[in-house]
Amino acid sequence: MVKQLLIICFIFLLTCSMRTNTQESFEGVLTYKITFTPKNPNEKYNEYQRKKYGDTLNLYISKNGDYRREYPTSGEMGFDYYIYLTQANKAYLKWRNQDTLTPFDCSKNSLQLKSETEKPVQTIHGVACKGYCISLVDSSGRPPQVAILTYYYPTNKEYLDPSLYKNHNEFFYNKIMSKIQAPYYKHILDMGRYEIAFELVKTEKKKLPEELFRVRN
């Protein structure tokens, strides 16, 4: 009898494992509102940072892990879009006032991980979301620059396979995705002199055209 129960338990655990491993990653578009909060009195600096992001972010995610961030309302000298390609493990940033793309090798990370903590649950877009926060240090600056990244994420909705980002070391993105395994519903970037919050307003699950992730230099 004990042997039979052990066999049943083993089969159950194996089935659960297979179900998790074959779960398909989310593909679609997420739209966020952007809120800029200044933390210093320099109005010229604050206005530049505000216009650099605009007030809307469109995040396109392919089921193979590629993603594209678009900033449709950024200023003339702001971000246009950012593309990450999983297979190459490289990213490309396009500024509005430049014709060429700035490439990044995402296998590299010059930042140091200072701390990581859990945050209390928040309800975002009608969904209870867990909180996760990491603190990073860029020691190349004088004084060293500290950035705090906070993510609020769902646990039983859209799924992102963390193995797709296992080599994405930039900003510890692989570590973050291993933890949250979902698109963030809210992301707060605290840079010390200002804070940027991205909060979900719309989710659309759909197949995306390949040209969205095509890099043209």
C-alpha positions as a Markdown table, in Angstrom:
| # | Residue | x | y | z |
|---|---|---|---|---|
| 1 | Met | 0.0 | 0.0 | 0.0 |
| 2 | Val | 2.8 | 2.4 | 0.9 |
| 3 | Lys | 4.6 | 1.6 | -2.3 |
| 4 | Gln | 1.5 | 2.3 | -4.3 |
| 5 | Leu | 1.0 | 5.7 | -2.6 |
| 6 | Leu | 4.6 | 6.6 | -3.3 |
| 7 | Ile | 4.2 | 5.7 | -7.0 |
| 8 | Ile | 1.0 | 7.8 | -7.2 |
| 9 | Cys | 2.8 | 10.8 | -5.6 |
| 10 | Phe | 5.7 | 10.4 | -8.0 |
| 11 | Ile | 3.4 | 10.4 | -11.0 |
| 12 | Phe | 1.5 | 13.5 | -9.6 |
| 13 | Leu | 4.7 | 15.4 | -9.1 |
| 14 | Leu | 6.1 | 14.5 | -12.5 |
| 15 | Thr | 2.8 | 15.6 | -14.2 |
| 16 | Cys | 2.9 | 18.9 | -12.3 |
| 17 | Ser | 6.6 | 19.4 | -13.4 |
| 18 | Met | 5.8 | 18.6 | -17.0 |
| 19 | Arg | 2.8 | 21.0 | -17.0 |
| 20 | Thr | 5.0 | 23.9 | -15.6 |
| 21 | Asn | 7.8 | 23.2 | -18.1 |
| 22 | Thr | 5.5 | 23.2 | -21.1 |
| 23 | Gln | 3.6 | 26.4 | -20.1 |
| 24 | Glu | 3.8 | 28.9 | -23.0 |
| 25 | Ser | 5.1 | 32.4 | -22.4 |
| 26 | Phe | 2.8 | 35.3 | -22.8 |
| 27 | Glu | 2.8 | 37.1 | -26.2 |
| 28 | Gly | 1.1 | 40.5 | -26.6 |
| 29 | Val | 1.1 | 44.2 | -25.8 |
| 30 | Leu | 1.0 | 45.9 | -22.4 |
| 31 | Thr | 0.3 | 49.6 | -22.1 |
| 32 | Tyr | 1.5 | 51.6 | -19.1 |
| 33 | Lys | 1.0 | 55.1 | -17.9 |
| 34 | Ile | 4.2 | 56.8 | -16.8 |
| 35 | Thr | 4.4 | 59.1 | -13.8 |
| 36 | Phe | 7.4 | 61.3 | -13.2 |
| 37 | Thr | 8.2 | 62.5 | -9.6 |
| 38 | Pro | 11.1 | 64.9 | -9.2 |
| 39 | Lys | 13.2 | 64.8 | -6.1 |
| 40 | Asn | 15.4 | 67.9 | -6.6 |
| 41 | Pro | 14.8 | 71.6 | -7.3 |
| 42 | Asn | 16.5 | 71.8 | -10.7 |
| 43 | Glu | 13.5 | 72.4 | -13.0 |
| 44 | Lys | 15.5 | 72.2 | -16.3 |
| 45 | Tyr | 16.9 | 68.8 | -15.3 |
| 46 | Asn | 13.5 | 67.6 | -14.2 |
| 47 | Glu | 11.8 | 68.7 | -17.4 |
| 48 | Tyr | 14.5 | 66.9 | -19.5 |
| 49 | Gln | 14.0 | 63.6 | -17.5 |
| 50 | Arg | 10.2 | 63.9 | -17.8 |
| 51 | Lys | 10.3 | 64.4 | -21.6 |
| 52 | Lys | 12.8 | 61.6 | -22.0 |
| 53 | Tyr | 10.2 | 59.1 | -21.0 |
| 54 | Gly | 6.9 | 60.8 | -21.9 |
| 55 | Asp | 3.7 | 59.6 | -20.2 |
| 56 | Thr | 3.0 | 56.3 | -22.0 |
| 57 | Leu | 4.9 | 53.0 | -22.5 |
| 58 | Asn | 3.9 | 50.3 | -24.9 |
| 59 | Leu | 5.6 | 47.0 | -24.1 |
| 60 | Tyr | 5.5 | 44.3 | -26.9 |
| 61 | Ile | 6.6 | 40.8 | -25.7 |
| 62 | Ser | 7.1 | 37.9 | -28.1 |
| 63 | Lys | 6.6 | 34.3 | -26.8 |
| 64 | Asn | 10.2 | 33.6 | -27.7 |
| 65 | Gly | 11.4 | 36.2 | -25.2 |
| 66 | Asp | 12.1 | 39.2 | -27.5 |
| 67 | Tyr | 10.6 | 42.4 | -26.3 |
| 68 | Arg | 10.2 | 46.0 | -27.5 |
| 69 | Arg | 9.5 | 49.1 | -25.4 |
| 70 | Glu | 8.1 | 52.1 | -27.2 |
| 71 | Tyr | 7.7 | 55.6 | -25.8 |
| 72 | Pro | 5.2 | 57.3 | -28.2 |
| 73 | Thr | 4.9 | 60.6 | -26.2 |
| 74 | Ser | 8.5 | 61.2 | -25.3 |
| 75 | Gly | 10.1 | 64.5 | -26.2 |
| 76 | Glu | 12.4 | 65.4 | -29.2 |
| 77 | Met | 15.5 | 64.3 | -27.3 |
| 78 | Gly | 13.8 | 61.4 | -25.5 |
| 79 | Phe | 13.6 | 57.6 | -25.9 |
| 80 | Asp | 12.0 | 56.3 | -29.1 |
| 81 | Tyr | 12.2 | 52.6 | -28.6 |
| 82 | Tyr | 14.3 | 49.8 | -27.1 |
| 83 | Ile | 14.5 | 46.2 | -28.5 |
| 84 | Tyr | 15.9 | 43.1 | -26.8 |
| 85 | Leu | 16.7 | 40.0 | -28.9 |
| 86 | Thr | 16.9 | 36.8 | -26.9 |
| 87 | Gln | 18.9 | 34.7 | -29.3 |
| 88 | Ala | 21.6 | 37.3 | -29.7 |
| 89 | Asn | 21.3 | 38.5 | -26.1 |
| 90 | Lys | 21.7 | 42.0 | -27.3 |
| 91 | Ala | 19.6 | 45.2 | -27.0 |
| 92 | Tyr | 19.3 | 48.3 | -29.2 |
| 93 | Leu | 18.2 | 51.7 | -28.0 |
| 94 | Lys | 16.8 | 54.3 | -30.4 |
| 95 | Trp | 16.7 | 58.0 | -29.4 |
| 96 | Arg | 14.3 | 60.3 | -31.2 |
| 97 | Asn | 17.0 | 62.8 | -32.2 |
| 98 | Gln | 19.4 | 60.1 | -33.6 |
| 99 | Asp | 19.2 | 58.0 | -36.7 |
| 100 | Thr | 21.4 | 55.2 | -35.5 |
| 101 | Leu | 20.8 | 52.6 | -32.8 |
| 102 | Thr | 22.9 | 52.3 | -29.6 |
| 103 | Pro | 23.7 | 48.6 | -29.0 |
| 104 | Phe | 24.1 | 46.8 | -25.7 |
| 105 | Asp | 25.7 | 43.5 | -24.9 |
| 106 | Cys | 23.3 | 42.1 | -22.3 |
| 107 | Ser | 25.7 | 39.4 | -21.1 |
| 108 | Lys | 27.6 | 42.2 | -19.3 |
| 109 | Asn | 26.6 | 44.0 | -16.1 |
| 110 | Ser | 28.8 | 46.6 | -14.4 |
| 111 | Leu | 26.4 | 47.2 | -11.5 |
| 112 | Gln | 26.6 | 45.6 | -8.1 |
| 113 | Leu | 23.6 | 44.1 | -6.2 |
| 114 | Lys | 23.3 | 45.9 | -2.9 |
| 115 | Ser | 20.1 | 44.3 | -1.5 |
| 116 | Glu | 16.8 | 42.6 | -2.4 |
| 117 | Thr | 13.6 | 42.6 | -0.4 |
| 118 | Glu | 9.9 | 41.6 | -0.6 |
| 119 | Lys | 7.3 | 44.3 | -0.6 |
| 120 | Pro | 3.7 | 44.2 | 0.6 |
| 121 | Val | 1.0 | 43.2 | -1.8 |
| 122 | Gln | -0.6 | 45.9 | -3.9 |
| 123 | Thr | -3.8 | 45.8 | -6.0 |
| 124 | Ile | -3.0 | 47.0 | -9.5 |
| 125 | His | -5.3 | 47.0 | -12.4 |
| 126 | Gly | -7.7 | 45.0 | -10.2 |
| 127 | Val | -5.2 | 42.3 | -9.5 |
| 128 | Ala | -3.4 | 41.5 | -6.2 |
| 129 | Cys | 0.3 | 41.8 | -7.0 |
| 130 | Lys | 3.3 | 40.7 | -5.0 |
| 131 | Gly | 6.2 | 43.2 | -4.6 |
| 132 | Tyr | 9.9 | 42.6 | -5.2 |
| 133 | Cys | 12.6 | 45.3 | -4.8 |
| 134 | Ile | 16.4 | 45.3 | -5.6 |
| 135 | Ser | 18.9 | 48.0 | -4.9 |
| 136 | Leu | 21.8 | 48.5 | -7.4 |
| 137 | Val | 25.1 | 50.5 | -7.2 |
| 138 | Asp | 27.1 | 51.9 | -10.1 |
| 139 | Ser | 30.6 | 52.3 | -8.6 |
| 140 | Ser | 32.0 | 54.0 | -11.7 |
| 141 | Gly | 30.5 | 57.3 | -10.8 |
| 142 | Arg | 31.7 | 59.8 | -8.2 |
| 143 | Pro | 29.9 | 59.5 | -5.9 |
| 144 | Pro | 28.6 | 56.1 | -6.8 |
| 145 | Gln | 25.1 | 56.1 | -8.2 |
| 146 | Val | 22.4 | 54.1 | -6.4 |
| 147 | Ala | 19.2 | 52.9 | -8.2 |
| 148 | Ile | 16.2 | 51.1 | -6.6 |
| 149 | Leu | 14.0 | 49.0 | -8.8 |
| 150 | Thr | 10.6 | 47.8 | -7.5 |
| 151 | Tyr | 8.3 | 45.4 | -9.3 |
| 152 | Tyr | 4.7 | 44.4 | -8.6 |
| 153 | Tyr | 3.7 | 41.3 | -10.5 |
| 154 | Pro | 0.7 | 38.9 | -10.7 |
| 155 | Thr | 1.1 | 35.2 | -9.8 |
| 156 | Asn | -1.8 | 33.5 | -11.7 |
| 157 | Lys | -2.1 | 35.4 | -14.9 |
| 158 | Glu | 0.3 | 36.2 | -17.7 |
| 159 | Tyr | 3.4 | 33.9 | -17.5 |
| 160 | Leu | 6.9 | 34.6 | -18.8 |
| 161 | Asp | 9.4 | 31.8 | -19.0 |
| 162 | Pro | 12.5 | 32.9 | -17.0 |
| 163 | Ser | 14.8 | 30.6 | -18.9 |
| 164 | Leu | 14.4 | 32.9 | -21.9 |
| 165 | Tyr | 16.2 | 35.6 | -20.0 |
| 166 | Lys | 18.9 | 33.4 | -18.2 |
| 167 | Asn | 21.7 | 35.3 | -20.0 |
| 168 | His | 20.2 | 38.8 | -19.7 |
| 169 | Asn | 22.6 | 40.1 | -17.1 |
| 170 | Glu | 22.0 | 43.8 | -17.7 |
| 171 | Phe | 20.4 | 45.4 | -14.7 |
| 172 | Phe | 20.1 | 41.9 | -13.3 |
| 173 | Tyr | 17.2 | 41.2 | -15.5 |
| 174 | Asn | 17.7 | 37.5 | -15.4 |
| 175 | Lys | 17.5 | 37.6 | -11.6 |
| 176 | Ile | 14.4 | 39.7 | -11.7 |
| 177 | Met | 12.6 | 37.4 | -14.2 |
| 178 | Ser | 13.6 | 34.3 | -12.3 |
| 179 | Lys | 11.7 | 35.9 | -9.4 |
| 180 | Ile | 8.6 | 37.4 | -10.9 |
| 181 | Gln | 8.0 | 35.1 | -14.0 |
| 182 | Ala | 5.4 | 37.6 | -15.4 |
| 183 | Pro | 5.1 | 41.0 | -17.0 |
| 184 | Tyr | 5.2 | 43.6 | -14.2 |
| 185 | Tyr | 2.0 | 45.4 | -13.5 |
| 186 | Lys | 3.9 | 48.2 | -11.9 |
| 187 | His | 7.5 | 49.1 | -12.0 |
| 188 | Ile | 9.1 | 52.0 | -10.0 |
| 189 | Leu | 12.6 | 53.2 | -10.9 |
| 190 | Asp | 14.1 | 55.4 | -8.2 |
| 191 | Met | 17.2 | 57.1 | -9.4 |
| 192 | Gly | 17.7 | 59.3 | -6.3 |
| 193 | Arg | 17.2 | 62.7 | -8.1 |
| 194 | Tyr | 13.9 | 61.5 | -9.6 |
| 195 | Glu | 11.4 | 58.6 | -9.6 |
| 196 | Ile | 9.6 | 57.0 | -12.6 |
| 197 | Ala | 6.6 | 54.8 | -12.2 |
| 198 | Phe | 5.1 | 52.6 | -14.9 |
| 199 | Glu | 1.6 | 51.3 | -14.1 |
| 200 | Leu | -0.4 | 48.9 | -16.2 |
| 201 | Val | -3.6 | 50.3 | -17.9 |
| 202 | Lys | -4.2 | 47.7 | -20.6 |
| 203 | Thr | -3.2 | 44.1 | -21.5 |
| 204 | Glu | -3.8 | 42.6 | -25.0 |
| 205 | Lys | -2.8 | 39.0 | -25.7 |
| 206 | Lys | -2.2 | 38.5 | -29.4 |
| 207 | Lys | 0.3 | 37.3 | -32.0 |
| 208 | Leu | 2.8 | 40.0 | -32.8 |
| 209 | Pro | 4.4 | 40.6 | -36.3 |
| 210 | Glu | 8.1 | 39.7 | -36.5 |
| 211 | Glu | 9.0 | 43.1 | -38.0 |
| 212 | Leu | 8.4 | 44.7 | -34.6 |
| 213 | Phe | 11.6 | 43.0 | -33.4 |
| 214 | Arg | 13.6 | 43.6 | -36.6 |
| 215 | Val | 16.7 | 45.8 | -36.0 |
| 216 | Arg | 17.5 | 48.3 | -38.7 |
| 217 | Asn | 20.7 | 50.3 | -38.3 |
